[in-house]
């Protein structure tokens, strides 16, 4: 997992409320055994709508998605986070998130930021023409027009996202302690060790 300290760029001004994981990535895309290519199916039903924001050239490859309240509700579908990553999104800003989606996003290196609806409305307005700047170190979202919105984040999640640590990465950080424990166990209880 890559670390995140800043996300700067255009944001997709989606803004819809109660977008569930089936809208983010429809069930027919869940048969894959790889994460690659899921971005093609992301928001497939929304993309069928005329003049949807996902097909606007100015938002192609945008690293930020501005969403509405209760984003990611519905079934526990890690594919939703994978689809967002595959389309280039590394941060989602919304008034609230489903707990399961937020957890899946975090575990896959996506920063979820909760801001009040007034801030979302302002960001939707700004992102129609200009980029925004997310700084995880200072926990702020800023615009070129001097807007500054502070957000809260769990310190553990912040550390993991900045340092690019998933569960495997956190375990590998403890490699010396694990090796020392195993060596001590071999010396103290040799009968528990596999025979060669």
Secondary structure, 3 states (H helix, E strand, C coil): CCCCCEEEECEEECCCCCCEHHHHECHHHHHCCCCCCHHHCECHHHHCCCCCHHHCHHHCCCCEEECCCCECECCCCHHHHHHHHHCCCCEEEECCECHHHHHHHHHCCCEEEECCHHHHHHHHHHHCCCCEEEECCCCEEEECCCCEEECCCCHHHHHHHHHCCCHHHHHHHCHHHHHHHHHHHHHHCHHHCCCC
